[in-house]
Amino acid sequence: MDKPSLQLNSLVDMTDHQAALSEVVQTLSMTWPSFDFAYLRRVFADMEHLFSGRYPGYQACNTRYHDFRHTLDVFLAMARLLHGASVAGLRFTDKQAALGVISALMHDTGYIQTTGDRLGTGAKYTAAHVDRSIVFMKRYYAGDDLFEKELPAFDHILHCTGFTMKIPGMRFPSRELELLGKMLGTADLLGQMADRLYLEKLLFLYYEFVEAGISDYESELDLLKKTVPFYQFIRRRFAADLEGVDNYMIHHFRARWNIDRDLYREAVEQNLRRLQFILDSDPGHYRSHLRRNGITKSLQASTVPPESPEPAVTDRRGERASG
């Protein structure tokens, strides 16, 4: 199956929630055949309900960059990293693997507003979303026989997705939890940047930043221009802060798909080549080149989300691709 034309987006239809879940189940079962998949399916269903507005006490997700599609991308990327790491010789228990993929499912729950929170959108929580996600997980697992005692572990793992957290200075309870955190931080970045809609969705990200009070980007175009050099920063972060765990991806693709390539890196670099072409050839009409899924049609030139009181103060470049 190792065809040069094969691309990441051709493996799984990420618009189909059950297809994404099925691929995660298939991937995990290759290493953890006794994994409690019934439990994972229940958590997955709850997250579907949460993001769609069917979970008690919460509105539907209204952040169009940090949406359920992004959560699915991170969920699958995390499962693939776990599998690749196991193929490479690392050992995680069933419960540790569950901690990893469940953390991926819940890592952006902090963007979801409660039913009584009617001002603006969840984007106003950009700076606080990691801590809010941890609070959600603690509430979700209160009284849970399986995971209530693991709440400190979730805390460590989720903090690895925040750019303001200095991972090299963090103290983890175990080497396994440290690797799980670094894998989630990596999956979060790979999942969004490898998405074939990444460039289109960056337009949504710009307006999330506007609402969050992040002013480092003068316009949609300015954010696009700063995305290419931002990837070089991400590559350094992968190698240093995140310990190069992205290299486990190729082990997954060899074992699962008989592909001797890292399709995530290829997808990211293809997105960036496409972006560079647009910026070099027709920057004044960039929207006309970003037409996948009709995203630009859904954005008016004057689109500006409602203002939030107390705009967030954050490490602007840090939150650039966080979550």
Contacts in CASP RR format, 6 or more apart in sequence:
PFRMAT RR
TARGET T0000
AUTHOR 0000-0000-0000
METHOD contacts of the structure
MODEL  1
MDKPSLQLNSLVDMTDHQAALSEVVQTLSMTWPSFDFAYLRRVFADMEHL
FSGRYPGYQACNTRYHDFRHTLDVFLAMARLLHGASVAGLRFTDKQAALG
VISALMHDTGYIQTTGDRLGTGAKYTAAHVDRSIVFMKRYYAGDDLFEKE
LPAFDHILHCTGFTMKIPGMRFPSRELELLGKMLGTADLLGQMADRLYLE
KLLFLYYEFVEAGISDYESELDLLKKTVPFYQFIRRRFAADLEGVDNYMI
HHFRARWNIDRDLYREAVEQNLRRLQFILDSDPGHYRSHLRRNGITKSLQ
ASTVPPESPEPAVTDRRGERASG
1 257 0 8 1.000
1 258 0 8 1.000
1 259 0 8 1.000
2 258 0 8 1.000
2 259 0 8 1.000
2 260 0 8 1.000
2 261 0 8 1.000
6 259 0 8 1.000
6 263 0 8 1.000
7 263 0 8 1.000
7 266 0 8 1.000
7 267 0 8 1.000
7 270 0 8 1.000
8 194 0 8 1.000
8 196 0 8 1.000
8 263 0 8 1.000
8 264 0 8 1.000
8 266 0 8 1.000
8 267 0 8 1.000
9 196 0 8 1.000
9 267 0 8 1.000
11 23 0 8 1.000
11 257 0 8 1.000
11 263 0 8 1.000
12 19 0 8 1.000
12 20 0 8 1.000
12 23 0 8 1.000
12 76 0 8 1.000
13 19 0 8 1.000
13 20 0 8 1.000
14 20 0 8 1.000
14 69 0 8 1.000
14 72 0 8 1.000
14 73 0 8 1.000
14 76 0 8 1.000
14 195 0 8 1.000
15 69 0 8 1.000
17 48 0 8 1.000
17 68 0 8 1.000
17 72 0 8 1.000
20 72 0 8 1.000
20 75 0 8 1.000
20 76 0 8 1.000
21 41 0 8 1.000
21 44 0 8 1.000
23 76 0 8 1.000
23 79 0 8 1.000
24 40 0 8 1.000
24 75 0 8 1.000
24 76 0 8 1.000
24 79 0 8 1.000
24 101 0 8 1.000
25 37 0 8 1.000
25 40 0 8 1.000
26 256 0 8 1.000
27 76 0 8 1.000
27 79 0 8 1.000
27 80 0 8 1.000
27 82 0 8 1.000
27 83 0 8 1.000
27 252 0 8 1.000
27 256 0 8 1.000
28 35 0 8 1.000
28 37 0 8 1.000
28 79 0 8 1.000
28 82 0 8 1.000
28 83 0 8 1.000
28 97 0 8 1.000
28 101 0 8 1.000
29 35 0 8 1.000
29 37 0 8 1.000
30 83 0 8 1.000
30 255 0 8 1.000
30 256 0 8 1.000
31 82 0 8 1.000
31 83 0 8 1.000
31 86 0 8 1.000
31 87 0 8 1.000
31 97 0 8 1.000
32 94 0 8 1.000
32 97 0 8 1.000
34 94 0 8 1.000
35 94 0 8 1.000
35 97 0 8 1.000
35 98 0 8 1.000
36 94 0 8 1.000
36 98 0 8 1.000
39 98 0 8 1.000
39 146 0 8 1.000
40 98 0 8 1.000
40 101 0 8 1.000
40 102 0 8 1.000
43 102 0 8 1.000
43 105 0 8 1.000
44 105 0 8 1.000
46 55 0 8 1.000
46 140 0 8 1.000
47 68 0 8 1.000
47 71 0 8 1.000
47 105 0 8 1.000
47 106 0 8 1.000
47 109 0 8 1.000
48 54 0 8 1.000
48 68 0 8 1.000
49 55 0 8 1.000
50 58 0 8 1.000
50 61 0 8 1.000
50 109 0 8 1.000
50 112 0 8 1.000
51 60 0 8 1.000
51 61 0 8 1.000
51 67 0 8 1.000
51 68 0 8 1.000
51 71 0 8 1.000
51 112 0 8 1.000
52 60 0 8 1.000
52 61 0 8 1.000
52 68 0 8 1.000
53 59 0 8 1.000
53 60 0 8 1.000
53 61 0 8 1.000
57 114 0 8 1.000
57 115 0 8 1.000
58 112 0 8 1.000
58 113 0 8 1.000
58 114 0 8 1.000
58 115 0 8 1.000
59 112 0 8 1.000
59 113 0 8 1.000
59 114 0 8 1.000
59 115 0 8 1.000
59 116 0 8 1.000
59 117 0 8 1.000
61 67 0 8 1.000
61 68 0 8 1.000
61 111 0 8 1.000
61 112 0 8 1.000
62 113 0 8 1.000
62 121 0 8 1.000
62 122 0 8 1.000
63 111 0 8 1.000
63 121 0 8 1.000
63 122 0 8 1.000
63 123 0 8 1.000
63 204 0 8 1.000
63 208 0 8 1.000
64 201 0 8 1.000
64 204 0 8 1.000
64 208 0 8 1.000
65 201 0 8 1.000
65 202 0 8 1.000
65 204 0 8 1.000
65 205 0 8 1.000
65 208 0 8 1.000
66 108 0 8 1.000
66 111 0 8 1.000
66 123 0 8 1.000
66 129 0 8 1.000
66 208 0 8 1.000
66 323 0 8 1.000
69 195 0 8 1.000
69 197 0 8 1.000
70 108 0 8 1.000
70 191 0 8 1.000
70 192 0 8 1.000
70 195 0 8 1.000
70 323 0 8 1.000
71 104 0 8 1.000
71 105 0 8 1.000
71 107 0 8 1.000
71 108 0 8 1.000
73 191 0 8 1.000
73 192 0 8 1.000
73 194 0 8 1.000
73 195 0 8 1.000
74 104 0 8 1.000
74 107 0 8 1.000
74 108 0 8 1.000
74 184 0 8 1.000
74 187 0 8 1.000
74 188 0 8 1.000
74 191 0 8 1.000
74 192 0 8 1.000
74 323 0 8 1.000
75 101 0 8 1.000
75 104 0 8 1.000
75 105 0 8 1.000
76 191 0 8 1.000
77 104 0 8 1.000
77 186 0 8 1.000
77 187 0 8 1.000
77 188 0 8 1.000
77 190 0 8 1.000
77 191 0 8 1.000
77 194 0 8 1.000
77 264 0 8 1.000
78 100 0 8 1.000
78 101 0 8 1.000
78 103 0 8 1.000
78 104 0 8 1.000
78 183 0 8 1.000
78 184 0 8 1.000
78 187 0 8 1.000
79 101 0 8 1.000
79 104 0 8 1.000
80 187 0 8 1.000
80 249 0 8 1.000
80 252 0 8 1.000
80 253 0 8 1.000
80 256 0 8 1.000
81 183 0 8 1.000
81 186 0 8 1.000
81 187 0 8 1.000
81 245 0 8 1.000
81 246 0 8 1.000
81 248 0 8 1.000
81 249 0 8 1.000
81 252 0 8 1.000
82 92 0 8 1.000
82 97 0 8 1.000
82 100 0 8 1.000
82 101 0 8 1.000
82 183 0 8 1.000
83 251 0 8 1.000
83 252 0 8 1.000
83 255 0 8 1.000
83 256 0 8 1.000
84 248 0 8 1.000
84 249 0 8 1.000
84 251 0 8 1.000
84 252 0 8 1.000
84 255 0 8 1.000
85 92 0 8 1.000
85 179 0 8 1.000
85 183 0 8 1.000
85 245 0 8 1.000
85 248 0 8 1.000
85 251 0 8 1.000
86 92 0 8 1.000
87 248 0 8 1.000
87 251 0 8 1.000
87 252 0 8 1.000
87 254 0 8 1.000
87 255 0 8 1.000
88 248 0 8 1.000
88 251 0 8 1.000
90 179 0 8 1.000
92 176 0 8 1.000
92 179 0 8 1.000
92 180 0 8 1.000
95 146 0 8 1.000
95 150 0 8 1.000
96 176 0 8 1.000
96 177 0 8 1.000
96 180 0 8 1.000
98 147 0 8 1.000
99 147 0 8 1.000
99 150 0 8 1.000
99 153 0 8 1.000
99 154 0 8 1.000
99 157 0 8 1.000
99 177 0 8 1.000
99 180 0 8 1.000
100 157 0 8 1.000
100 180 0 8 1.000
100 181 0 8 1.000
100 183 0 8 1.000
100 184 0 8 1.000
102 147 0 8 1.000
102 154 0 8 1.000
103 137 0 8 1.000
103 154 0 8 1.000
103 157 0 8 1.000
103 158 0 8 1.000
103 180 0 8 1.000
103 181 0 8 1.000
103 184 0 8 1.000
104 184 0 8 1.000
104 187 0 8 1.000
104 188 0 8 1.000
106 133 0 8 1.000
106 136 0 8 1.000
106 137 0 8 1.000
106 140 0 8 1.000
106 154 0 8 1.000
106 158 0 8 1.000
107 130 0 8 1.000
107 133 0 8 1.000
107 158 0 8 1.000
107 161 0 8 1.000
107 184 0 8 1.000
107 188 0 8 1.000
107 323 0 8 1.000
108 129 0 8 1.000
108 133 0 8 1.000
108 323 0 8 1.000
109 132 0 8 1.000
109 133 0 8 1.000
109 136 0 8 1.000
109 137 0 8 1.000
110 122 0 8 1.000
110 125 0 8 1.000
110 128 0 8 1.000
110 129 0 8 1.000
110 130 0 8 1.000
110 132 0 8 1.000
110 133 0 8 1.000
110 135 0 8 1.000
110 136 0 8 1.000
111 122 0 8 1.000
111 123 0 8 1.000
111 125 0 8 1.000
111 129 0 8 1.000
111 132 0 8 1.000
112 122 0 8 1.000
112 136 0 8 1.000
113 121 0 8 1.000
113 122 0 8 1.000
119 306 0 8 1.000
119 308 0 8 1.000
119 309 0 8 1.000
120 211 0 8 1.000
120 305 0 8 1.000
120 306 0 8 1.000
120 307 0 8 1.000
120 308 0 8 1.000
121 208 0 8 1.000
121 211 0 8 1.000
121 305 0 8 1.000
121 306 0 8 1.000
122 211 0 8 1.000
123 207 0 8 1.000
123 208 0 8 1.000
123 209 0 8 1.000
123 211 0 8 1.000
123 212 0 8 1.000
123 305 0 8 1.000
124 211 0 8 1.000
124 212 0 8 1.000
124 308 0 8 1.000
124 311 0 8 1.000
124 312 0 8 1.000
125 132 0 8 1.000
125 212 0 8 1.000
125 312 0 8 1.000
126 208 0 8 1.000
126 209 0 8 1.000
126 212 0 8 1.000
126 214 0 8 1.000
126 312 0 8 1.000
126 314 0 8 1.000
126 319 0 8 1.000
126 322 0 8 1.000
127 212 0 8 1.000
127 312 0 8 1.000
127 313 0 8 1.000
127 314 0 8 1.000
127 319 0 8 1.000
128 312 0 8 1.000
129 323 0 8 1.000
130 158 0 8 1.000
130 159 0 8 1.000
130 161 0 8 1.000
130 162 0 8 1.000
130 165 0 8 1.000
130 322 0 8 1.000
130 323 0 8 1.000
133 158 0 8 1.000
134 154 0 8 1.000
134 155 0 8 1.000
134 158 0 8 1.000
134 159 0 8 1.000
137 151 0 8 1.000
137 154 0 8 1.000
137 158 0 8 1.000
138 151 0 8 1.000
138 154 0 8 1.000
141 147 0 8 1.000
141 148 0 8 1.000
141 150 0 8 1.000
141 151 0 8 1.000
141 154 0 8 1.000
142 148 0 8 1.000
147 154 0 8 1.000
152 173 0 8 1.000
153 173 0 8 1.000
153 177 0 8 1.000
153 180 0 8 1.000
156 170 0 8 1.000
156 172 0 8 1.000
156 173 0 8 1.000
156 177 0 8 1.000
156 178 0 8 1.000
156 181 0 8 1.000
157 177 0 8 1.000
157 180 0 8 1.000
157 181 0 8 1.000
157 184 0 8 1.000
158 184 0 8 1.000
159 165 0 8 1.000
159 170 0 8 1.000
160 167 0 8 1.000
160 170 0 8 1.000
160 181 0 8 1.000
160 182 0 8 1.000
160 184 0 8 1.000
160 185 0 8 1.000
160 242 0 8 1.000
161 184 0 8 1.000
161 185 0 8 1.000
161 188 0 8 1.000
161 322 0 8 1.000
161 323 0 8 1.000
162 185 0 8 1.000
162 318 0 8 1.000
162 319 0 8 1.000
162 322 0 8 1.000
162 323 0 8 1.000
163 315 0 8 1.000
163 317 0 8 1.000
163 318 0 8 1.000
163 319 0 8 1.000
163 320 0 8 1.000
163 321 0 8 1.000
163 322 0 8 1.000
164 314 0 8 1.000
164 315 0 8 1.000
164 318 0 8 1.000
164 319 0 8 1.000
166 241 0 8 1.000
167 182 0 8 1.000
167 241 0 8 1.000
167 242 0 8 1.000
168 240 0 8 1.000
168 241 0 8 1.000
170 178 0 8 1.000
172 178 0 8 1.000
172 181 0 8 1.000
179 243 0 8 1.000
179 245 0 8 1.000
182 241 0 8 1.000
182 242 0 8 1.000
182 243 0 8 1.000
182 244 0 8 1.000
182 245 0 8 1.000
183 245 0 8 1.000
183 248 0 8 1.000
185 242 0 8 1.000
186 238 0 8 1.000
186 242 0 8 1.000
186 244 0 8 1.000
186 245 0 8 1.000
186 246 0 8 1.000
188 322 0 8 1.000
188 323 0 8 1.000
189 234 0 8 1.000
189 237 0 8 1.000
189 238 0 8 1.000
189 321 0 8 1.000
190 246 0 8 1.000
190 249 0 8 1.000
190 264 0 8 1.000
190 268 0 8 1.000
191 264 0 8 1.000
192 198 0 8 1.000
192 201 0 8 1.000
192 321 0 8 1.000
192 323 0 8 1.000
193 231 0 8 1.000
193 234 0 8 1.000
193 267 0 8 1.000
193 268 0 8 1.000
193 271 0 8 1.000
193 321 0 8 1.000
194 263 0 8 1.000
194 264 0 8 1.000
194 267 0 8 1.000
194 268 0 8 1.000
194 271 0 8 1.000
195 201 0 8 1.000
195 267 0 8 1.000
195 271 0 8 1.000
196 267 0 8 1.000
196 271 0 8 1.000
196 292 0 8 1.000
197 292 0 8 1.000
197 293 0 8 1.000
197 295 0 8 1.000
198 271 0 8 1.000
199 224 0 8 1.000
199 271 0 8 1.000
199 274 0 8 1.000
199 275 0 8 1.000
199 278 0 8 1.000
199 290 0 8 1.000
200 290 0 8 1.000
200 291 0 8 1.000
200 292 0 8 1.000
200 293 0 8 1.000
200 294 0 8 1.000
200 295 0 8 1.000
200 296 0 8 1.000
201 295 0 8 1.000
202 220 0 8 1.000
202 223 0 8 1.000
202 224 0 8 1.000
202 227 0 8 1.000
203 220 0 8 1.000
203 287 0 8 1.000
203 290 0 8 1.000
203 295 0 8 1.000
203 296 0 8 1.000
203 299 0 8 1.000
204 295 0 8 1.000
204 299 0 8 1.000
205 223 0 8 1.000
206 217 0 8 1.000
206 219 0 8 1.000
206 220 0 8 1.000
206 223 0 8 1.000
207 299 0 8 1.000
207 303 0 8 1.000
207 304 0 8 1.000
207 305 0 8 1.000
208 305 0 8 1.000
209 216 0 8 1.000
209 217 0 8 1.000
209 223 0 8 1.000
209 319 0 8 1.000
210 304 0 8 1.000
210 305 0 8 1.000
211 305 0 8 1.000
211 306 0 8 1.000
211 307 0 8 1.000
211 308 0 8 1.000
212 308 0 8 1.000
212 311 0 8 1.000
212 312 0 8 1.000
212 314 0 8 1.000
212 319 0 8 1.000
213 308 0 8 1.000
213 311 0 8 1.000
213 312 0 8 1.000
214 312 0 8 1.000
214 314 0 8 1.000
214 316 0 8 1.000
214 319 0 8 1.000
215 316 0 8 1.000
216 316 0 8 1.000
216 317 0 8 1.000
217 223 0 8 1.000
217 226 0 8 1.000
220 286 0 8 1.000
220 287 0 8 1.000
221 283 0 8 1.000
221 284 0 8 1.000
221 286 0 8 1.000
224 275 0 8 1.000
224 278 0 8 1.000
224 279 0 8 1.000
224 286 0 8 1.000
225 279 0 8 1.000
225 283 0 8 1.000
226 320 0 8 1.000
227 272 0 8 1.000
227 275 0 8 1.000
228 272 0 8 1.000
228 275 0 8 1.000
228 276 0 8 1.000
228 279 0 8 1.000
230 317 0 8 1.000
230 320 0 8 1.000
230 321 0 8 1.000
231 268 0 8 1.000
231 272 0 8 1.000
233 317 0 8 1.000
234 321 0 8 1.000
238 244 0 8 1.000
238 245 0 8 1.000
238 246 0 8 1.000
246 262 0 8 1.000
246 264 0 8 1.000
246 265 0 8 1.000
247 262 0 8 1.000
249 262 0 8 1.000
249 263 0 8 1.000
249 264 0 8 1.000
249 265 0 8 1.000
250 260 0 8 1.000
250 261 0 8 1.000
250 262 0 8 1.000
253 259 0 8 1.000
253 260 0 8 1.000
253 261 0 8 1.000
253 262 0 8 1.000
253 263 0 8 1.000
254 260 0 8 1.000
278 286 0 8 1.000
278 289 0 8 1.000
278 290 0 8 1.000
279 286 0 8 1.000
282 288 0 8 1.000
282 289 0 8 1.000
287 296 0 8 1.000
287 299 0 8 1.000
288 296 0 8 1.000
290 296 0 8 1.000
291 297 0 8 1.000
END
